[in-house]
Amino acid sequence: MTGAARERGIGRGIVECLAEEGCDVAINDVGAEEEGQALAEQVRALGRTATFVAADVSDRAAVDAMITQVEEELGPLDVVCSNAGVAAWQNVVDVTDDSFDHLVGVNLTGAFNVCQAGARAMVGRERPGRIVVTSSVHVQMPFPAMSVYGATKAGLKGMVETMAIELAEHGITVNHIGPGWVRSFINDASPSLQTEEEVRTTLTLIPAGRPADPREMGRAVVYLASSDGDYVTGEFLRVDGGFVVGKY
């Protein structure tokens, strides 16, 4: 589970839900070791096995080493969740090379690294499995000041659908979830959520009338990772409280 250590993060919500369903969990993040170790302790308190691995998903060698370590400590992979992501709000004319490279490196290259390494491990051991990627409602709707972020999420759609076709013969399903507005730390910097009036305006676009809790993303992943999702692959499961249909 990548990008999973930080409090109020989607990854943490996914870890909690998977652990409550009986999964042993490997928690990955960078720059949040204390939070990651604390989350691992929380999982162990549920009677599950957990480990924290610090690794930059944009670094291919680091991802390969992480997969090796996880399988040594927890056993063969059954579920891979690629969730690590970063966001930046910049008009297209203001996007810098560094910002572009960082967003693409984590959100797209990083996701590919994790999914490919996980798939190789599953195929190599001749084990069926599940791969779940966190994309976004950006797959279906554009937002101003997020051209690069949106492009990375749209790229994940193509990656997931192609992987689903290729890996089906190995009994591996590949799907992605699409969060809308989630009460997560990554959205704290959103220019459209800085005042109470802006928050109220955003809420009018969501039929459910509230943002999501990270654990609601976790429950969607549980579905895709469980036997209930046996026949679901190449799918985009939007978990947005009706945000997309409410806006359009």
C-alpha positions in Angstrom: 0.0 0.0 0.0 1.9 3.1 -1.2 1.4 6.6 0.0 -0.3 5.3 3.1 1.3 6.7 6.3 -0.1 10.2 6.7 -3.0 11.0 8.9 -6.2 12.1 7.0 -4.8 10.4 3.9 -6.6 8.1 1.5 -3.9 5.5 1.9 -4.3 5.3 5.6 -8.1 4.8 5.2 -7.4 2.0 2.8 -4.9 0.3 5.1 -7.3 0.5 8.1 -10.1 -1.1 6.1 -8.0 -3.9 4.6 -6.6 -4.7 8.0 -10.0 -4.8 9.6 -11.0 -7.3 6.9 -8.1 -9.6 7.9 -5.2 -8.5 5.6 -1.6 -8.3 6.6 -0.4 -4.9 5.3 2.8 -3.3 4.1 2.7 0.4 4.5 4.8 2.6 2.2 5.5 6.3 2.2 8.4 8.8 2.2 9.0 11.6 4.8 6.5 10.2 7.2 8.3 7.3 9.0 6.9 8.1 12.5 3.3 8.1 11.1 4.0 5.0 9.2 5.4 3.1 12.1 2.5 4.2 14.3 0.0 3.0 11.7 1.8 -0.3 11.6 1.4 -0.6 15.3 -2.3 0.2 14.9 -2.6 -2.7 12.4 -0.8 -5.1 14.7 -3.2 -4.2 17.5 -5.9 -5.7 15.3 -4.0 -9.0 15.3 -2.5 -8.6 11.8 1.1 -8.4 10.7 2.3 -5.1 9.4 5.5 -3.5 8.2 6.5 0.0 7.2 8.8 0.5 4.2 10.2 3.9 3.2 10.6 4.1 -0.6 10.2 6.7 -3.3 7.8 5.1 -5.9 9.4 7.2 -8.7 12.7 5.3 -8.1 12.5 2.0 -9.9 15.2 0.3 -7.9 13.6 1.4 -4.6 10.3 -0.1 -5.7 11.8 -3.4 -6.6 13.7 -3.6 -3.3 10.4 -2.7 -1.5 8.5 -5.6 -3.2 11.3 -8.0 -2.3 11.3 -6.8 1.3 7.5 -7.0 1.6 7.4 -10.6 0.3 10.2 -11.6 2.6 8.4 -10.2 5.6 4.7 -10.8 4.8 4.7 -13.6 2.2 3.6 -13.6 -1.5 1.6 -10.5 -2.6 -2.2 -11.0 -3.0 -3.2 -7.3 -3.3 -1.2 -4.3 -4.5 -2.6 -0.8 -3.9 -0.9 2.0 -5.8 -2.0 5.1 -4.0 1.0 7.4 -3.7 0.3 10.8 -5.3 1.1 14.5 -5.2 -0.9 17.5 -6.3 0.0 21.1 -7.3 -2.3 23.9 -8.4 -0.7 25.9 -11.2 -2.1 27.5 -14.3 -0.6 25.8 -17.4 1.5 28.9 -18.3 3.1 28.8 -14.8 4.0 25.0 -14.7 7.7 24.6 -14.1 9.9 21.8 -15.3 10.5 20.7 -11.7 6.8 20.6 -10.9 5.9 18.7 -14.1 8.6 16.1 -13.5 7.6 15.7 -9.8 3.9 15.2 -10.6 4.5 12.8 -13.5 7.3 11.0 -11.6 5.1 10.2 -8.6 1.6 10.0 -10.0 2.2 8.2 -13.3 5.8 6.7 -13.4 5.5 5.8 -9.7 2.2 4.0 -10.2 3.6 2.1 -13.2 6.6 1.1 -11.2 4.5 -0.2 -8.4 2.0 -2.0 -10.6 4.6 -3.6 -12.8 6.7 -4.8 -9.9 3.6 -6.2 -8.2 2.4 -7.9 -11.3 5.8 -9.4 -12.0 5.9 -10.8 -8.4 2.4 -12.3 -8.8 3.0 -13.8 -12.3 6.4 -15.1 -11.3 4.9 -17.0 -8.4 1.9 -18.1 -10.6 -0.5 -16.5 -8.0 -3.8 -14.7 -8.8 -4.1 -11.3 -7.3 -5.6 -7.9 -7.2 -4.1 -4.5 -8.3 -6.0 -1.4 -7.3 -4.9 2.1 -8.3 -6.1 5.4 -6.8 -6.8 7.7 -9.7 -9.4 10.5 -9.5 -12.5 12.1 -10.8 -10.0 14.0 -13.0 -10.2 11.0 -15.3 -13.7 12.3 -16.3 -13.7 16.0 -15.5 -11.1 18.8 -15.8 -10.3 21.3 -13.1 -8.5 24.6 -13.7 -4.9 25.0 -12.5 -4.5 21.2 -12.6 -3.5 20.3 -16.1 -0.5 18.1 -15.2 -2.2 16.4 -12.3 -5.3 15.7 -14.5 -3.1 14.3 -17.2 -1.4 11.9 -14.9 -4.7 10.6 -13.6 -6.0 10.2 -17.2 -2.9 8.3 -17.9 -3.6 5.9 -15.1 -6.9 5.0 -16.8 -5.1 3.8 -19.9 -2.5 2.0 -17.9 -5.1 0.2 -15.7 -7.2 -0.9 -18.7 -4.3 -2.3 -20.6 -2.9 -4.1 -17.6 -6.3 -5.6 -17.0 -6.3 -7.1 -20.5 -2.8 -8.4 -20.3 -3.0 -9.9 -16.7 -6.4 -11.5 -16.9 -4.9 -14.8 -18.1 -2.9 -14.9 -14.9 -6.0 -14.4 -12.7 -5.0 -10.9 -11.8 -7.6 -8.1 -11.8 -6.7 -4.5 -12.2 -9.0 -1.6 -11.4 -8.9 2.0 -10.3 -11.0 4.1 -7.9 -11.9 7.7 -8.5 -12.1 9.9 -5.4 -13.7 13.3 -5.6 -13.3 15.7 -2.8 -11.9 13.8 0.2 -11.1 15.3 3.6 -7.5 14.5 3.2 -4.3 16.4 3.8 -3.5 16.7 0.1 -6.5 18.9 -0.4 -5.6 21.3 2.3 -3.7 23.4 -0.2 -6.6 23.6 -2.8 -7.2 27.2 -3.7 -11.0 26.5 -3.9 -11.2 25.4 -0.3 -9.5 28.2 1.6 -12.5 30.0 2.9 -15.9 28.9 4.4 -17.6 30.5 1.4 -15.5 28.5 -1.1 -16.2 25.3 0.9 -19.9 25.9 0.8 -19.8 26.6 -3.0 -17.9 23.3 -3.5 -20.4 21.4 -1.4 -23.3 22.6 -3.7 -21.6 20.6 -6.5 -21.8 17.3 -4.5 -25.2 15.7 -4.4 -24.2 13.8 -1.2 -23.7 17.2 0.4 -20.3 16.5 2.1 -16.8 15.5 1.2 -15.7 11.8 1.6 -13.9 10.3 4.5 -10.7 8.5 3.5 -12.2 5.2 4.9 -14.9 5.4 2.2 -12.1 5.0 -0.4 -10.9 2.1 1.7 -14.3 0.3 1.6 -14.2 0.6 -2.2 -10.8 -1.0 -2.3 -12.0 -3.8 0.0 -14.8 -4.5 -2.5 -12.3 -4.7 -5.4 -9.9 -6.8 -3.4 -12.5 -9.3 -2.1 -14.3 -12.2 -3.7 -17.2 -9.8 -4.4 -15.0 -8.2 -7.1 -14.0 -11.5 -8.7 -15.5 -10.5 -12.1 -14.5 -6.9 -12.1 -11.4 -5.8 -14.0 -10.4 -2.8 -16.0 -13.1 -0.9 -14.2 -13.2 2.7 -12.9 -15.1 2.9 -9.6 -16.0 6.5 -9.0 -16.4 7.2 -5.2 -17.3 10.9 -5.3 -20.8 11.3 -3.7 -22.1 12.2 -7.1 -19.6 15.0 -7.7 -19.2 14.3 -11.4 -22.9 13.8 -12.2 -23.8 16.7 -9.9 -21.5 19.1 -11.8 -22.4 18.0 -15.3 
